[in-house]
Amino acid sequence: MVINMSSAFASIKQGLDEAVEYSKGHVSKAIVHEFGPVEVKKIRAKLGMSQNEFASAFGISISTLRHWERGDRAPHGPALVLLNVVSREPGAVLKALSA
């Protein structure tokens, strides 16, 4: 697929401009995905997995999983996104990871 460099630049510039406007608190066309806190133990229980199975299936260290479940720490960044997706579509995530 060949992409015209000027159209690629225009698209990237538009995205950056929208991000800057959003960061300044201005209403923009930017699509913002916000993920709320998750209850990791409930997600794992819903899947019927042990801590070891869950950690192994989703590439999480067992120690980190235990901290999340105890409430000592909270997932953030990509881990929070992953857990929100697992909560909503566990089958799709497991299928994608097994490919």
N, C-alpha and C positions, 0 to 999 in steps of 0.2 A: 504494500500500500504506500503510495507516494503522497506525502503531505506538503503542500505549498508552505514554505517557510514563513511567508508574510502572514498567512492565515493562522499558522501555529503561534506565531508571536502575538497576533491580535487576541487570540483566545487566552493565552497565558497572561497577557497584560490586563485583559478584562477581569480575569480571576483575581489577580493581585489587587487591582483597583477596588473590587468588591470586598476583598478581605480587609483592606485598609479602611474603607468606609465603615465596615462592620465593627472593626476594632475601635473606631472612634465613637461608636454608639449610634451611628447613623443607620437608618433603615436602608437596606440595600437589597439587591436581587440574590444575594448569596444564600445558598442553602446550608443551613447549620444543623448538624446532627448532634443532639445532646443525649448522653446516656446517663441515666440515673444510677443510684447505688443498686447493687445486686446482693441477694442472699445466697451465697455460694453453696452453703450446705443444703438449702432447699433445691437448688438446681441439680446438685449431685444426687440427692435423694429421689428426685423426680425421674432421673435416669436409671435409678436402681444400681448405681455403681458404688464400689468401695472407694475410699480415698486413693488407694494405689491405682485402681482402674481409671478413675477420673483424671488423676494427674498424668498418667501415662497416655491416655487417649488424647488429651489436649495440650500436651507438652508443657505442663506446669510442674515445678518441683514440688515434691510431697511436703516439704517444709513450708513453702509459700502457701500451699493450699491449706495446711493446718492453721497457719497464722490468719488467713482470711476467714476461715470458719470460726475461729475463736474470737474474732473481732480485734485482734492485736494490730492488724494491718488491713487496709482496704485496697482492692485492685484499682489500678488507674491506667490511663493510656490504652495501648493495644489490648492489654489483658481485660480491661473493663469492656471494651468493644466485643472481644471474643466471647466473654461470659454473657453479655446481653444477647448476642446472636445464638449462642448455645441454648440460652433460656427459651428463646422463641422458636428456633428451628434446629433442634439437636440432631435430627436425622440428616439434614442437609450438611451440617458441619462434619459429622462423622463420615458421611459418604465422601465429602471433599477431601478429608484428611486420609482416607484409605486408598485414594487413587494413586 
